[in-house]
């Protein structure tokens, strides 16, 4: 089950959105991330993570990237946009 879910993540270079035919929820990012919509009405974006021990979710090792002896910290911006779809978009 986990592998099929991981296979549904796609690169989000600029934005990801979901809509219901009349309304749209969009997330605009300032850097590439992984995103998915595994269930109807849900949107998921994978942010930077840091683990000191393997979490048994597929990597097989800790995720502890460092630079100059310090753990990496990624800061970014996410913009959430909500609005009605125009007749041309629906």
N, CA and C of each residue as an Amber inpcrd file, in Angstrom:
protein
   270
   0.8220000  -1.1950000   0.0000000   0.0000000   0.0000000   0.0000000
   0.8630000   1.2540000   0.0000000   1.9120000   1.2810000   0.8180000
   2.7610000   2.4660000   0.9100000   3.4250000   2.7810000  -0.4230000
   3.9170000   1.7540000  -1.1400000   4.5820000   2.0030000  -2.4220000
   3.6380000   2.6090000  -3.4420000   2.3870000   2.1870000  -3.4510000
   1.4480000   2.7570000  -4.4200000   1.1640000   4.2200000  -4.1030000
   1.1610000   4.5720000  -2.8240000   0.9500000   5.9700000  -2.4580000
   2.1680000   6.8070000  -2.8390000   3.3780000   6.3150000  -2.5580000
   4.5890000   7.0560000  -2.9020000   4.6900000   7.2660000  -4.4020000
   4.1970000   6.3380000  -5.1890000   4.2360000   6.4700000  -6.6430000
   3.3060000   7.5370000  -7.1800000   2.4450000   8.0830000  -6.3420000
   1.5040000   9.1120000  -6.7730000   1.9860000  10.5270000  -6.4960000
   3.2230000  10.6850000  -6.0480000   3.7780000  12.0240000  -5.8340000
   4.4110000  12.5180000  -7.1240000   4.1490000  13.7610000  -7.4500000
   4.6650000  14.3650000  -8.6750000   5.3930000  15.6550000  -8.3330000
   6.3200000  16.0780000  -9.1780000   7.0180000  17.3420000  -8.9150000
   6.0640000  18.5370000  -8.9660000   6.1140000  19.3610000  -7.9540000
   5.3680000  20.6160000  -7.9320000   6.4160000  21.7060000  -8.0830000
   6.5170000  22.2560000  -9.2800000   7.5330000  23.2580000  -9.5630000
   7.0070000  24.6590000  -9.2580000   5.7440000  24.8980000  -9.4980000
   5.1580000  26.2140000  -9.2620000   3.9050000  26.1380000  -8.4040000
   2.9340000  25.3220000  -8.8220000   1.6860000  25.2640000  -8.0650000
   1.0230000  23.8990000  -8.1820000   0.1050000  23.6610000  -7.2660000
  -0.7330000  22.4690000  -7.2660000  -2.1230000  22.9380000  -6.8590000
  -3.1560000  22.3490000  -7.4620000  -4.5060000  22.7890000  -7.1090000
  -5.4940000  21.6450000  -7.1820000  -6.6060000  21.8350000  -6.5000000
  -7.7570000  20.9580000  -6.6140000  -8.9690000  21.8460000  -6.8360000
  -9.9710000  21.3190000  -7.5250000 -11.2130000  22.0680000  -7.6840000
 -12.3880000  21.0980000  -7.7170000 -13.5650000  21.6540000  -7.5150000
 -14.7840000  20.8490000  -7.5350000 -15.7050000  21.2370000  -8.6860000
 -15.1810000  21.9330000  -9.6550000 -15.9710000  22.3760000 -10.7990000
 -16.4410000  23.8090000 -10.6870000 -16.5420000  24.3290000  -9.4770000
 -16.9500000  25.7260000  -9.2910000 -15.9280000  26.5230000  -8.4860000
 -15.2440000  25.8710000  -7.5500000 -14.2600000  26.5400000  -6.7060000
 -12.9030000  25.8700000  -6.8710000 -11.8350000  26.6310000  -6.6300000
 -10.4840000  26.0820000  -6.7260000  -9.6640000  26.4980000  -5.5160000
  -8.8640000  25.5400000  -5.0000000  -7.8900000  25.7850000  -3.9540000
  -6.5270000  25.5130000  -4.5630000  -5.6470000  26.5060000  -4.5500000
  -4.3220000  26.3620000  -5.1550000  -3.2560000  26.7150000  -4.1330000
  -2.1330000  26.0140000  -4.2280000  -0.9660000  26.3010000  -3.4040000
   0.1790000  26.6320000  -4.3480000   0.7360000  27.8250000  -4.2000000
   1.8510000  28.2760000  -5.0280000   3.1070000  28.2230000  -4.1710000
   4.1730000  27.6010000  -4.6900000   5.4080000  27.4470000  -3.9330000
   6.5420000  28.2430000  -4.5830000   7.5840000  28.4790000  -3.8260000
   8.7440000  29.1910000  -4.3660000   9.9000000  28.2450000  -4.6770000
   9.6860000  26.9340000  -4.5330000  10.7270000  25.9480000  -4.8350000
  10.0510000  24.6230000  -5.1620000  10.7570000  23.7590000  -5.8460000
  10.2050000  22.4640000  -6.2260000   9.9850000  21.5960000  -4.9910000
   8.8460000  20.9280000  -4.9590000   8.4900000  20.0090000  -3.8830000
   7.6860000  18.8730000  -4.4940000   7.3720000  17.8650000  -3.7040000
   6.5260000  16.7770000  -4.1730000   5.0990000  17.0180000  -3.7380000
   4.1480000  16.6850000  -4.6060000   2.7510000  16.8960000  -4.2650000
   1.8620000  15.7970000  -4.7940000   0.6860000  15.6880000  -4.2060000
  -0.2410000  14.6440000  -4.6010000  -1.6510000  15.0170000  -4.1670000
  -2.6100000  14.3290000  -4.7460000  -3.9970000  14.3790000  -4.2940000
  -4.4820000  12.9440000  -4.3010000  -4.1790000  12.2210000  -3.2360000
  -4.4590000  10.7920000  -3.1720000  -5.9450000  10.5310000  -2.9750000
  -6.6190000  11.3640000  -2.1950000  -8.0600000  11.2220000  -1.9720000
  -8.7730000  12.4450000  -2.5340000  -9.9840000  12.2480000  -3.0170000
 -10.7870000  13.3590000  -3.5260000 -10.9270000  14.4310000  -2.4520000
 -10.7170000  15.6740000  -2.8540000 -10.8700000  16.7930000  -1.9370000
  -9.6790000  17.0530000  -1.0380000  -8.5880000  16.2930000  -1.2080000
  -7.3980000  16.4850000  -0.3920000  -6.1930000  16.7700000  -1.2760000
  -5.3040000  17.6160000  -0.7710000  -4.0740000  17.9520000  -1.4670000
  -2.9430000  17.8090000  -0.4600000  -1.8340000  17.2340000  -0.8860000
  -0.7210000  16.9990000   0.0270000   0.5660000  17.4770000  -0.6290000
   1.3880000  18.1950000   0.1340000   2.6840000  18.6670000  -0.3450000
   3.7490000  18.1660000   0.6210000   4.8000000  17.5650000   0.0720000
   5.8740000  17.0340000   0.8910000   6.9040000  18.1370000   1.1300000
   7.0620000  18.5210000   2.3870000   8.0190000  19.5470000   2.7520000
   9.3420000  18.9030000   3.1220000  10.3400000  19.7150000   3.2820000
  11.6520000  19.2390000   3.7180000  11.5040000  18.5640000   5.0740000
  12.1740000  17.4350000   5.2510000  12.1110000  16.7620000   6.5400000
  13.5110000  16.3770000   6.9820000  13.6780000  16.2610000   8.2870000
  14.9590000  15.8640000   8.8640000  14.6890000  14.8220000   9.9280000
  15.3120000  13.6720000   9.7800000  15.1320000  12.5720000  10.7180000
  16.4950000  12.1180000  11.2190000  16.6240000  11.9380000  12.5130000
  17.8870000  11.4770000  13.0720000  18.0010000   9.9530000  13.0130000
  16.8830000   9.2640000  12.8330000  16.8630000   7.8090000  12.7340000
  15.9560000   7.4110000  11.5800000  16.2310000   6.2670000  10.9620000
  15.4000000   5.7610000   9.8750000  13.9620000   5.5890000  10.3590000
  12.9810000   6.0850000   9.5940000  11.5800000   5.9790000   9.9860000
  10.8760000   4.7880000   9.3530000  11.6240000   3.9330000   8.6280000
  11.0840000   2.7260000   7.9840000  10.0460000   3.0580000   6.9170000
  10.1390000   4.2320000   6.2870000   9.2300000   4.5960000   5.2130000
   9.9330000   4.6340000   3.8580000  10.9020000   3.7630000   3.6540000
  11.4410000   3.5830000   2.3190000  12.8420000   4.0730000   2.0420000
  13.3990000   4.9900000   2.7900000  14.7220000   5.5160000   2.4840000
  15.8140000   4.5610000   2.9610000  15.5870000   3.8800000   4.0720000
  16.5430000   2.9210000   4.5950000  17.7020000   3.5440000   5.3550000
  17.6060000   4.8210000   5.6670000  18.6400000   5.5030000   6.4410000
  18.0600000   6.7950000   7.0020000  18.7720000   7.3720000   7.9340000
  18.3380000   8.6620000   8.4850000  18.4420000   9.7410000   7.4150000
  17.6180000  10.7480000   7.5230000  17.6810000  11.9020000   6.6190000
  18.1940000  13.0600000   7.4650000  19.4820000  13.2380000   7.4800000
  20.1030000  14.2170000   8.3540000  21.1570000  14.9960000   7.5690000
  20.7060000  15.7540000   6.5910000  21.6410000  16.5390000   5.7850000
  22.2440000  17.6620000   6.6310000  23.5540000  17.8400000   6.4800000
  24.2410000  18.8650000   7.2580000  25.1570000  19.6980000   6.3670000
  25.4030000  20.9020000   6.8200000  26.3830000  21.7880000   6.1900000
  27.0920000  22.5380000   7.3070000  28.4170000  22.5100000   7.3080000
  29.2300000  23.1840000   8.3170000  28.8920000  22.6960000   9.7290000
  28.5590000  21.3920000   9.8650000  28.2720000  20.8110000  11.1650000
  26.8930000  21.1060000  11.7290000  26.0510000  21.7820000  10.9610000
  24.6880000  22.1170000  11.4040000  23.6830000  21.4410000  10.4810000
  22.5480000  21.0590000  11.0470000  21.4770000  20.4900000  10.2280000
  20.9150000  21.5300000   9.2760000  20.6260000  21.1170000   8.0360000
  20.0790000  22.0500000   7.0580000  18.6650000  22.4660000   7.4310000
  18.3840000  23.7190000   7.2550000  17.0520000  24.2610000   7.4800000
  16.6060000  24.8890000   6.1670000  15.4500000  24.4810000   5.6940000
  14.9170000  25.0240000   4.4450000  13.7560000  25.9330000   4.7910000
  13.8380000  27.1510000   4.3350000  12.7450000  28.1010000   4.5440000
  12.2000000  28.4790000   3.1840000  10.9130000  28.4870000   3.0920000
  10.2840000  28.8290000   1.8240000   8.9690000  29.5430000   2.0600000
   8.3300000  29.8820000   0.9720000   7.0400000  30.5640000   1.0380000
   5.9950000  29.7300000   0.3160000   4.8140000  29.6720000   0.8950000
   3.6670000  29.0230000   0.2750000   2.5290000  30.0330000   0.2690000
   1.8880000  30.1620000  -0.8700000   0.7620000  31.0720000  -1.0070000
  -0.4750000  30.2430000  -1.3110000  -1.5210000  30.4310000  -0.5160000
  -2.7660000  29.6940000  -0.7020000  -3.7600000  30.6270000  -1.3810000
  -4.3070000  30.1600000  -2.5000000  -5.2790000  30.9360000  -3.2590000
  -6.5920000  30.1620000  -3.3110000  -7.6820000  30.8310000  -3.0120000
  -9.0030000  30.2220000  -3.0510000  -9.8950000  31.1340000  -3.8770000
 -10.6540000  30.5480000  -4.7990000 -11.5350000  31.3780000  -5.5980000
 -12.4690000  30.5740000  -6.4630000 -13.3600000  31.2790000  -7.1160000
 -14.3160000  30.6800000  -8.0320000 -13.6510000  30.4840000  -9.3920000
 -14.0340000  29.4180000 -10.0850000 -13.5480000  29.1840000 -11.4400000
 -14.3620000  30.0420000 -12.4060000 -13.6980000  30.5320000 -13.4260000
 -14.4320000  31.2470000 -14.4650000 -15.1010000  30.2380000 -15.3780000
 -16.0140000  30.6760000 -16.2120000 -16.7160000  29.7660000 -17.1280000
 -15.7380000  29.1010000 -18.1020000 -14.6330000  29.7760000 -18.4370000
 -13.6480000  29.2190000 -19.3580000 -12.8660000  28.0800000 -18.7200000
 -12.6950000  28.0900000 -17.4010000 -11.8910000  27.0790000 -16.7030000
 -12.7030000  25.8420000 -16.3450000 -14.0090000  25.9580000 -16.1990000
 -14.7900000  24.8090000 -15.7530000 -15.1800000  23.8880000 -16.8800000
